[in-house]
């Protein structure tokens, strides 16, 4: 999957769903760049500015129109007394014509699919955009080119994938909910009947295994993306620090500090070991020496910590042995094949099948009397 994502990131450069929005808004001030703009106030400038959106739909239940031009749509959006009431879209097939922000109003202009000279509109104050669910860029750009460049970067396959990975990695906190439910169950189980206790324990264990499987899968996938060059080393350092319950000041490992919640559970220990098995040979370089030294000194201490169960301690011992052996396993393990390897295997199988077909002359062996060896006259069975 990581290899497939790496290839897709090279091919899907632009997102066809991204639309550029022409606006008359003032560019953001330095304070607004940090804290955001108060959309309840209208800030109109003397120049044309731009935003982008990756979520502009044309399936609105109600629309306003028809109008004879885009300019008439814009005029109606700014004149509440003259503007007709919205009507049900019905079975009209609409296509997007343009999007504008005029005097603090988001205006979407559409045409009929079979009549490009008839226009309809949907509009609302920018202050209601979040309430309505309309997405657009936080930044306001002075040129269309600058806006388009930012939209391409923010909406590329790679950016979307990495944002999704970040969201999934943060979901490690789903263990917190499970732990809370487990504590509540432990307090109440003495009041439950035997069958209820058994059912509760089975449900909790099933949830734990599902969460563990999801978490480890996400972490390994992130590690594989790093090996493909789609993630920077600093992202992996962040992941490792998070799993090891370490905060960080500055950029060097010597500045690592204990986070507020420094307790690791068994899943954290397994996750960090699995991650290093995946990325160890790639990330263990001279530039990462201080980080690696810190991490493995900590792992050495944990491998001898009798408060941890033997399974966890031996996972750390095996990981340290793997590093000492230049990240080469003592026993070869079967790994997931790359797309090229799968293609070569398929081609090899096809060649073998063709050779076997030719060697048999296109049919099975027949004995005397035209009967085959499976039975009938001249059968070999039972002789």
N, C-alpha and C positions, 0 to 999 in steps of 0.2 A: 504493500500500500504506500509506503514512503517513497519508493522508487516511482510508482505511478503518479503520485502527487508532484514529485520533482519534475517529471516530464510534462505534466499538465501545466505547471507554473510557467514553463518556457513557451507553451503554445497559446495559452489563454491570457493574452496581454491586456486586452480591453474588455470592459464589461458593457454589453450592449444595452443594459437596463439603466445606465447612468444618464441623467439628463442635466443639461446646463440651464440654470435659471437666471434670466436677466433681471436686475434689481435696481432700485433707486436709493437703496440704503446707504447711509454713511459707513465708511470702513470702521472696523472696531478700534476703540482706543486701547492703550496699553493696559488699563485697568480691566476693560471688557475682555481682552484676550485671556486674562487670568481668571476672572470671576464670571464671565459671560454677560450678555446684554439683557437688560430688562425689556422683554418684548411687549410689555403693556404700554410703553411709550414709543411713538413713531419718530424715527430718526431719518430724515430725508436729506440726501446729499445733492450736489449739483452735477455729479458725474454718474455714469453707468457703472454699476458693480455687478458681481456675479456670485452665485452660490451653486451647489450641485445637489442632486438628490438621486438615490438609487431605488426609490420606492414611489413611483408615480403611476397610479392605476387609472384606468378609464372605465371601470365597472361601477361607478357611482349609482346608487339607487335613484337619486333625484338629480336633475340637471336643469339649467336655465337656458332658454332659447326657444326657437332658433333666432340667429342674428345673421346679418349679411356680411359681416367683416370682423376680424379680430379686434379692431379698434372699437367697434360697438360693444363687444364683450367687456373690454377694459372700462369703457364709459359707464356701462351698467353696474359694474362692480364698485364704482365710486359714487354711485347715485342711488341711494336706497329708495327715494321716492318714485323714480321712474322705472326701477328694475322690476320686471315681472316676477311672480312667485315661482319657486321651483316646482317642477312637474316630474312624475314618474318617468324613468328612462324607457321602460317597456322593453321592446325587442330591438331597439336601435343599436346598430353596431357602430361604435365610435372608435376613432383613432386620435392620438395626441397630436395637436398642432404646435403648441408652444406653452411655456410656463413663464409667468412674470411675477415679480413682487413690485406693486405700485402703491405708494403711500401707506405702507404697512399692511397691505392686503395680498394674500397669496392667490393668484389667479391662474386657473388651469383652463386652457382653451382647446376644444376638441372639434372635430368635423365628423360628418357621416362617412362611413367607409365607402359608400357608393355615390357620395355627393360632396366633393371637397370644397364647394363654395357655400355650404351651409354650416354655421358655427353654433356651438353650444359652450356653456361655461359652468364651472363650479368655482366658488371663491369663499374665502374666510379670512378673518384677521390673523396675522402672524402670531398674535398672543395666544391663539387657540390651537396652534399647530401640534403641540405635544398632546393636548387633550384629544384631538382628532386622530392622532397617530401618524401625521405626515412627517416623514424624515427629510432633513436637509442638512447640509454641512454647517458646522458651527462657524467656520471661518467665512469671511466675506472678501472676495478677491477683486483687485483693480483691473485685471485683464482676463478675458475668456481663456486665453492660452494657459495662464497660471492656474485658473480654476480647473481646466481640463486635466492638467498635469497632476494636480492634487487628487482629483477624483479617480484617475487611473491608478495612482499609487495606493489610495485607500481602499479601492474596490477590486484590486487584482486578486486572482485566485490565491496567490501566496498570502496576501494580507488577510483575506477572509479565513483561510485555513489556520493561520497563526492566531488570529483572534479567537477562533473556535477552540484551538488547543489550549489557549490561556483560560478560557471559560471552563473547559473540561478539567484542567489541572486544579483550578480553584474549587472544583466540586469535591475535592478530597474531604472537605468539611462535612460531606454527607455521613461520614463515620460519627460525627458529633451527635447527629440526630439518633443514629442507631445506639450509641453508647447511652444517651439519655433514656431511650426506650428500654434498654437492657437494665439500667438501674431501677427504673420504675417497676419492671417485671420482677426483679429480684426482691424488691420490697413487698410486693403483693403476692408472690407465689406461694407463701405459706398458707394463704387463705383459699388457694385454689384446689380443686380436686385433682387427682392423679392424671386423669385424661386431659384436663385443661392445662396442667403444667407441661405435659408432654407436647401438646399442640403448640403452646407458647414457645417452648424451647426450640422446636423444629422450625417454627416460623422465623425466630430470631437468627438461627443458624443459617437458614436459607438466605435471608436478607444479607447477612454478613458475607457469605460466599459470593453473592451477586455483586455486592459493592466492591469486594476485594478484586474480583475478576475484572470489573470495569476500571478500577483505579490502576491496576497493574498494566492493563492493556493500554490505557491512555499514556502512562509514563513510558512504556516501551516504544510506543509510536512516536512520542516526542523525541526520544533518544535516537530513533532511526532517522527522523527528519534532520536532526543535528548532524548525523553522519553523512547525510546527503548534501550538507551545506546550506540547508534552508533555515537553520537557526544559528544564532551567534553563541559563542561560548559563554557570554555573560548571562544568556537566558538559562543555560544549563546550570550555571553557578547559582542562579536564583532558585531554580527547582531543587537542587541539592540542599541549599541552605534552608529552604522551606520544609523539606522532609526531615532534615536533621534538627529542626526547631531552632535555627540560628538566625539572629538578626545580623545586619551588616552595616558597618560605618566605613565609608570610603570604599576603595576597590580592592583592597588586599585582604588576604585571609587572616592576617594577624589582627585585623580589626573586627573579626567576627565576635559576636556577643550572644549570650543566651537570650532567647525571646521570652516574652511573658509566659507563654504556655510551652515550657520546655520538655514536657513529658512525651516520649515516643511510645506508640503502641506497636504490637508485633507487625502489623501491616506496614508501618513506616520503615521498620528495619528491613523487611523483605523488599519494599519498594526501592530503597536506596541501593541495596545490593544488586537488584535486577537492573537498575539504571546504569550502574557502573560496569556491570558485565556487558551491557550494550555499547556504552560510549567510552569505556576506559581506554582502549587503544587509540582513540582519536583525540580525547581531551587531555590525556596525561603527557603534556609537553613541557618544555622548559619554561614557557611563558606562564604556565599554570602551576609551576612548582610549589609556590607558597600555599596555594589552595589545596593541592593534593597532599602536601605534607600535613597540613592541619587535619584534613578529612581522615587520612589513614592513621594518624596518631590517635584520633578519637575512636576510630574503628578498632584499633588495637586494644584500647582500654575496654571497649564494650565487649570484645571477644573474650576477655578474661573476667568480665563482671558476672559473678555468680547470681546476681539478682535477676539476670536475664535467663530465659530457658535455654537448654542446650541446643535446640534447633537454631535459634538466633545466633548464638555464639559461634556455632560451626559455619553458619552462612558467612559471617565476617572472616573467619579463619580461611575459608575457601577463597573468598574474594582477595584477601591479602596474598595468598599463595599464587593466585592467578596474576596479580600485578607483579609479584617477584619473578614470575616466569614470562615476563614481557607480554602479558595478556594473551598467552597461548594456553588453551585448555589442555589438561593431561590427556583427556579422551576427546576425540573428535565428536562433536555433536551435530546432529542433522539440523540445518538451518533452512529458513524459507528461501525458495529459489527466486532469482530475479526474473524479470520478463524475458531477457535474452536467453537465460538458461532454460526457461520453459519452452521458448520457441525452438531452441536447438533440440530439446528432447522430443518435441512433436515431429520435427523434421526427421530425426533419427528413426522414430517409430514408423513414420510413413515410408521411409526407404526400406526398412526391414520388411514391412508388410508387402511392398511391391516385389522385393526379392523372393519372398516366400511364395507369392502368387505365381511368379514366373517359373520357379523351380518345380511347382506342381502342375505346370502346363495348363492352368486354368480349371482343373477338375481333380477329383479324387482318384486314388489307385483302384483299378478294376482287375479282377482275376479272371480265370478261365470261364468261358461261357458268358462273359460280359457282366457277371454278378460281382458286387463289391465284397469286401472282406467281412462285412457285418452280419451276413446271413444269406440264406437262399442257396442255390446251386453253387457248389465250390466254396462254401463258407468255411472260414478258419475257426469259427467258434465251436468249441466242444471237441476239437481234434486233439 
